Amino acid sequence: MTLPAETDVLIIGAGAAGLFCGATAGKRGRRVLVVDHANKPGKKILMSGGGRCNFTNLFTEPGNYLSENPHFCKSALKRFTQWDFLELVNKHGITWHEKKSGQLFCDTKAQAILDMLLDECAEAGANIRMHCTIEKIEALGEGSAPFRYRVSTSQGIIRVESLVIATGGLSIPTLGASGFGYNLATELGLQLYPLSAGLVPFTLSPEQLQPFKDCVGNSLEVTAHCGEQQFTESLLFTHRGLSGPAMLQISSYWRPGKTLSINLLPAMDLLAHLKDLQKQRPKVHLLTVIAELMTRSLAETLCNLWCSNKPLADYSHKEFEAIADHFHRWELIPAGTEGYRTAEVTLGGVDTDELSSKTMESKQHPGLFFIGEVVDVTGHLGGFNFQWAWASAHACGTYA
C-alpha cells in the first residue's frame, strides 16, 4: 500500500513521542500520518521499566533534566504535566502503582500504555505505517503552499505541511535505534551537542574487577558523587563493572577519565559506629561488624582491600579514621561504560537554541519540528524521559 499524496502532519518515528504527538495533532482535526522503519510501534515502551513502563514521575520538574539550556524544557513541562498524563492513563482504566520517589508503573504490562497511545491515535484519526523507510526529504518553494516538504519513502512520495522528527536516540540499537534525526538536523545546518550514552552501567578494567569477582549480584544503597552531582540509590556489582540506579543516574554526568566517589554507607557515620562498638563489643572482629552492614562477600572483599581483620579493641583511632574514609569515600575511575547497547538514553542532540520552546519548531526551517530524545534534553532515571516525550510531543502536536 502506498502513502497518500499529501497530509497535514507527517511524523517520523512511532515511539512514545511520535505516537502521542500524532494523537494530539489529530484531535485538532489535522490529517496525521506516523511512519517508522521498524516492524512494530513502541518497542522501547514495551521493554521499559522491566516491562511495566515507568510512564511518568509525580515529582517531575525542570531540575530533573540535563541540557545545555536548562530553561528550555520549562515551557513544555508546564503546559503538559505529569498530572495531565496521569489523567489520560486513568481515563483508559490503566491501573498503576508508585514504586518509590514518585515513579509510576503499570500494574500490568507496558503494553497497556502502548495500547492507550494506539487507541488515542485511532480515535484522533492519526494513521500509522510501519516498514516505511525515509529515503529523501526536500524543502518545497512558496508555490507549493501550504505544503513545505516532499518526503520520499519506501512506500511512496508524500507532500506535507508539517514534518515532525521523533526518531529518538542511539540507545539500544537492537530495538531499531538510529541516528536518522541527528543526521537530518546536521544536513539542514542545525547545531548539535555531542552525543553520548546516558543512564548506562559502568565498566571496570580487569584489574579493577578482579577483587570483586565474588561480589557479582551483590547490591547496597550508596551515594554516588561526580563533580557537584550526587544520587542516593542502589549499586549493583556486575561481571562487567557497576550498575544499579545510583550508577545509571551518575553516569549521565560522568565523562571518561573523571573520578567517581562512592559512599558505601551513606546512612551512617562509620567512624562513630566503630568507636561505639569498640567500647560495647571490644572482642568482635572488624569483618563481623562490616558484614552486619552489607553482604558477607562484599564485606570480605572490601576488608581484604582496605584493612586488616582484628578485634575492635586492637584498632587505634587513626586506623578507624582510615577505615571509615575508605567506606565513605571509595574513589575510582571507571574504564568506561557499556555504551549505547544498554544505555537507556542518548545525551546531547539538537541544540535547543535552534527550536521554539513553545512549539518545538525549527527557527531556521518553518514546518520542521523535533521532539523527544533527539533534542538536547535528557531526564534522570525514574519516568522523567517519558514525561519529556509526552510534554514535547504535546507542545508540537498542539501547533504542527
MIDREN-990190 format. One record per atom (N, C-alpha, C): x, y, z. Coordinates in steps of 0.05 Angstrom, whole numbers, plus 5000, padded with zeros to 4 digits. Layout:
% MIDREN-990190
XYZ...
This chain:
% MIDREN-990190
501749765000500050005000501850255000501250434981502950674980501750894998503451095004502551315021500651495006498951645020497351845007499152054994498152204975499752404961500552634979498852694999499452925017498152885044499153025064498053025091498853285105497353345126498053585141500553555157500653325171502853275190503952995185506552985180507952735177509952705201509652495217511352455240513152215234515752255235517552035231518451925258517651685264518251565290515651485305515151225308512751135322513451035350514951205365515551145393513751305410514451345435512851485455512151775445514151925438513652205429512052215403512852055384511552055358508551985359507951775374505151685376503451895391504552005412502952205428502652465412504652535397504452775380502252725359502252485347500252415327497452445338496952335362494352355374493552645380495452795390494953075397494253245372495753215351495253365327492653275313492153015314489752905302487253015315487353055341484953155355484253445347486153585334485653855324484453845296483953605287482853585260484953575238487453555246489553535226489753255214490353235189490852975176493752895184493952665198496452585210497252305201499852285194500952025186503551985203503751765217506151695232507551465217510051495211511451275197513951195213514750945209517050835223518250605207520950575207522250365192521950095206521250085232521049835246518549685239518349435249516049265243513749315262514349425285512149465305512649735319510549875327510850135341511550095371512750295383513150295412514850085424516849995410518449765421519849845448520850085450522250165474520250205497517750275491515750285511515350015524515249805508514649535517516849425535519349505531521549395547522149575571520949815572521650005593520649915621522050005641521149945669520849655675522649485663522449205668519949075656518849205635516449105622513949215633514149405653511749525665511549825659513449935646513450215636513150415659515450535666515450755686514651005671511951045667510951235648511151535655511551595681511951875689512951875718513452115728514252145756512752375768511652325792509952525805511452775812514052755814515652985823517253115800516153085775517553205752517753505755520153605750520753885749523153935732523654175723525954235704528654145715528954145742531554065753532253775749530253615739530753325734531953285706532653495692533553465664536253595659537853465642540453565633540053695606541153925602541154065576543054295577544254365555545954595554544354845561541754845555539955065563537954945583538454955609536654835628533854955630533555185617530855325618529055235596530155105575528555045551526154865557526554665574524454465579522154575595522454805608520454905627517754955614517755065590515255135577513554895572514654695559513154445552512354295576514054275596513454125621511154265636511054525635508954675649506254645635506254625609503754625594502654345591504254135595503153865596504653715618503453695641504753595665504353295669505653195690505252915697502452855705501053055716498253015724496452995699497153135678495653115653495852845641498252735642498652465630497252255648497452295674496152105693493152105689492052335683489152355678488452185653490152195633489652025609489851735616491851655631492151375640489651285655488751445673486351375689483851355671483651535651481451525633481251265618483551145612483650895597483450655616483050705642482750485661485250325666487550445662490050305667490750335697491050115710491750125739494750145742495650295762498450355766499150365795501750375800502750405828505250575828505750695851508150845855510250665868512550635855514550455866516050605888517350825881518750995901519351255888519651465904520451725894518851825871516151765872514351865851514351715825515851495824515951335799513351175795511951225773509451085768509750865747508750625754508950395736506150275732505750145710503349995705503249755724500849695733500449445749500849205732499949225707500249005688502649065670502548995645504849025627504849295613507149375603507549625589505749645564504849415555503049405531500649585536499849625561497549785567497950075558500350175562500950455554501050475524502350275511502450275482499650255470497950085481495250055471493750325474494150455496492950715501493650915480496250935473497251115453496051045425495950785419494850705393491850765392490450725414487650785415487151085411488851245424488651535422489151625393491051495380491651565352489251485334488151245339485851155323483451345327482951415351480751595357481051865344483551955342484152215330484452205300484351965289484551935260487451935250489351905268492151905260492951625250493851605225494551355214497551285220498051025222500750935228501650735207504050775196505150595176507950505185508150245187510750125195512150025169514649935173516349845150516650065129516650315138516750545120519450685124521250665105523850785107523951055093525151255105525451515093527851515075527451595050529651595030530651875024528852075024529752345018527652555028528652775037526952995047527753245032525853375018526353615003524553845012525754085015524154315022522854414996520254494998518754594975518754894975518455014952518355304949515655414957515355684958512955814966510555744948511155674923509055604905507555344912508655194931507354944939505654974964505355214974503955254999501155134997500155015019501355025046503454805051504054645031505954425035508854535034510354445054513154545057515254335050514554075052516553875047515453645030517253545013516653294998518453075010517152865019518552645032518352395015520652295006520652044991521151815010519551605008519751375026519651115010520050895024519850635011517050565004515050725013512250675007511050894990512751064979511751274961512651554969511851754954512552034959510152184970510552344990508352495002509252785007507352965002507853245009506553315036507953465052507053515079507253805086505453895103505654175113507554185137507153995156508853995180510353725181512953735186514553495187515753475215515053255230515953225257517952995259520253055271522352855275522252755304521352505306521052375333522552115333524952115322526351865317528051765340527951905363529351805386532451825384533751685402536751705403538051445393540551405402542151185393542050945411540750975435540750765454539150525446540250295453539150025448538549985418540749975402540449945373538949695364538849485381537449235374534449285371533449505383530649575380530149765356532149805340531749965316532750255319534150325340535050595344537050665321536950915312538751005291539351305295541251395280541951675281540551855261538251755251536851905230536352195237535152245260534452515268536852695270538952595281541452755284542652815257542652615239543752655212542252855196539552845199537853035184538353315194538553345221539053615232541653725222543653555221546353645212546253725182544853565166544553625137543153895133541353965151539854205148541154445161543554405172545054625184544454685212542954515226542454555255544754465271545254605293547354535311546554305329548554125335548053905353550153915376549353835399551253795421552253505419554753455427555853185424554152965437554052735424552352515433553952325450552752215471553952015487551851855501552551615511550751435524550151545553547651545560546851635587545251425601545051445627543651245644544550965636547150925640548550685629550350565650550650305652552550185671555450255665557150255686559950295683561450025678563550045663565349805661567949865677569149655687571649675701573749515686576249585691578449435678578749165691580048975678580448705691581748725718583548915721584948945747583049055768581249235760579249345779577149135786576448965766574348765771575248535788577848455786578748215798578048185828578448395844577748355873574848305878573048385858570248375863568948135849570547935841569447715826567347555841567547555868565647405885563247585893563247825883561048015891558948065870559247925847557347965825554547895835552648085831549948045841549448175868551548255882551148395907550348685903548648795920547849065918547649195945547749455946547349605971546749895964545450035983544750315979547250485983547850665964550250835965549451115957551351295961551151565950553451595930552851635905554951655884555251955878557752045877558452325871560152335845559552545829561252605807561052915803563253045809563153335809561353435831559453605824557553715843554953545845554753345828552353185827552552945846550352865858550252625874547552495874547452235876544952085877545251865898543151835914543051615934541051415924542151195914540550975903542150715908541150495896542650245900544850215878546950075886549150005868549149705866549649605841549749315836552449245823553749045835556248945823555648745801556748785778556248605755558948485746558748295727561148175717562748355699561448585691562948785675563849025691562449075714563049315729560949395749559849635747557949735767555449835753553149745764550549825753548749895776546149885771544249965791543450255788541250345798540250625795542350835801543850805823545851005830547951055808548850835796550850845775549650955749547150875743545850975719545451275720544551365744544051645747546551815744548651735758551151895758552551875731552051655716553451625690552851855671550451975673549752195656551552445660552852455683554552685690557552615688558152355684560952265683562052295655564552355654566052365628568552195631569452075609571851895611574152035625575451895644577651995659576952135685574352185689573452315713573252115736573552215760573452035784570652025795569851785802567351745818568051715847566451825864566751795893564151665903564451435916562051285925562151245955560051345968559751305997558151046000559450836009558250576011556450546035556550726054554950726078553750996084552151106066551151386068549251436092548051226102546051256123547251266151549951246153551151236180553851376180554851426204557551526208559251286218560751166200562150916207564250956229565551186228567551246249566251236277564051376280562651386306561651106313560750956294559650686298561950506309564250516296566450356304567450426332567550676339568450766365566450676387563850686381561850596400562150296405562450146382562649856385565249766398567349926396569849866409569549856439567750016449567150016478565149796485563149756468561049566474561749276468563249236446563948966437566948956429568749006447571549026440572848776428571648546433572848296422571848226394569748356385568648286359570648376337570948216316572748286294571448486275573148646261572148846243570448726221571248506210569748376188566848316197566548226221563848166231562148416232563348636240561848896242561048986214562948976195562349066168560248886155560448626160558548426149555648476160555448616182552748686192551548916176553249056161552349286146551949246116552849016106552548946078552848636075552848536051553148246047555848156057555947906065558547796075560747796054560047716029562047706009563147986002561448186002562348455997564048556020563248496045564748576068567548456068567748196061570348066059572048186038570948246015572448365993573548636001571848806012572749076019574749076042574348906061576248886084578948786074578948596055581448506044582948726029581348896016582549116000583649336018582249406040582749656053583849626082583549406094584349396123584749106132586049086155586448816167583948746183583748496190581448406206582448316233581848466254582548406281580448506300580648436326578648536345578648836346576248956350576049246351577849376372578349226393579949336415582849396406583649256384586449286375586849516355584749666348585049886329585450146343587050316331587450596341585350776328585051016339583251206328583951276299586551296293587451366266586751136247586950896256586250666238583250666232581650726253578750756248578150976229579551196231579051416212579651336184581851196180582651106153580550906142579650726159577650526150575050666142574150856159571650996153571951156127574251276123574651436099574451256074575551016075575350826053572350766046570850706066568050636061566250866054566851106064565251336058566151486032568651436024569751566000571351375983569951175972571250995953571551135927573951195919574451345894575551155872574551185849575451025826574851165800576451095780576051195753575150955736572650945728571650725712573150705686573350465674574650425648572950555626570250555631568450665611565650595619563850585598561050505603560450285583558150165586557249955568556250065541556050335539555350465514552450435507551850505481549150515472547750245474549250025475548049755475546049725498546749835521544949815544544050085556544950305544544150565554541150615551540050745570537150805569536551055552538551235551538051485536540651565521540351765504542551885490542852175499545052245510545552525519546252695494545752955496546353135474544153125454544653225430542653235409542253515398539953555385539353815372539454035392541054235387541354475404538654605408537854645432535254765438535055055428537255185424537255455414536155465385536155225372535155205345532155185344530855135367528055075368526455275384523855295379522055445395521255275419521555385443520855235467517755195469516255365455513355355456512255135438513455115414512454935393514254705385516854715392518854535383519554555354518654775341519254825313521954935309523254855287525854965280525555265273527455425283527455705277528455755249530055575238531155615211529355505190527855295196526255155176523355135185521655325176518855315184517555045176515854945194514454695189516054445197518454485207520154255215520354255246519754035258519554015287521353775297522453815321524053595334522953555362522353305369521253255395522553005408522252985434523252745448526252735451527352495450530152445457532152565437531252615413533052735393533953015400532453145418533053415427535053405451536653605454538553615477537153675503535453485511534053485537534053195546535353135569535452865578534752855608532852675614531852655642533452465659533052495685534152295704532552035701533551835714532251575715529651605731527551465723525151465740522651575728522351565701519951655688520151935676522352075681522652345672522952365641524252165629524652175600521952125585520351955596517651925585516052185587516252315610514752565613515652775594518352785588519252975567518152895540517952635534516752545509513952645507512352605528509452695527509352995525510953135541510753435541511653555515513853465504514853585479513053505456511953265457510053185436507453345437506553405461504153565464504553845454506953965461507554235452507454245422508654045409508754035380506053975368504653785379502053695368499953905370500154095388498054305390498654525370500854505355501554715336502054615308503254385306504154285279501754245260
